[in-house]
Amino acid sequence: MAPFFPQHVTQFSLDDPAIQRFARRLPAMAVTAGVVTHLYGQLFIARSIGSGGLLLVLAVVVSIVILMGFTTAYLGNHTVKQWIWRAPLFALTECATEALVSLVLTALALERWGSGRLTWADWPGFMSDIAVIRTITILSFSLVLAAVVQSVRYALVRHDRRASTARTDTLRHAHR
């Protein structure tokens, strides 16, 4: 059976070495995730607020999928044991990046909050809400992902042992 979840980081790779290096680096992935997620939120979520509930839900779901995709791409290049410190650091870096992007957009009077513009007075509350939501989302997703990875690994090991035991038993019976 193919190793879907690698025992070693070197087994999980993409063809392009530049993409591999990019996906393994925390600053690169977390900063990109922060910029993409925040700009997506400003372009689609803020614009879909007045247009209907289904469009807003769809925009929020896509935003979460983008964030989880970046989280998976980063964590998938490291062992599960390292996720204990890598996931919180990824969340912290992603939130700090979103805060900087939000500061720039607020300074340019482009940051939207609902149907209006975000003001400097609103910014701390807005960013604390985003930071809490993003951190909880990233950390809980990382826990679920780790549980899934470990359970699939366990099932694959059990399956491999069962297959090798069956082969050994067959060989023993053939020699009798």
Helices and strands as residue ranges (DSSP letters): G 9-11, H 17-24, H 26-40, I 41-45, H 46-48, H 53-75, G 80-82, H 83-107, E 112-113, E 116-117, H 123-175
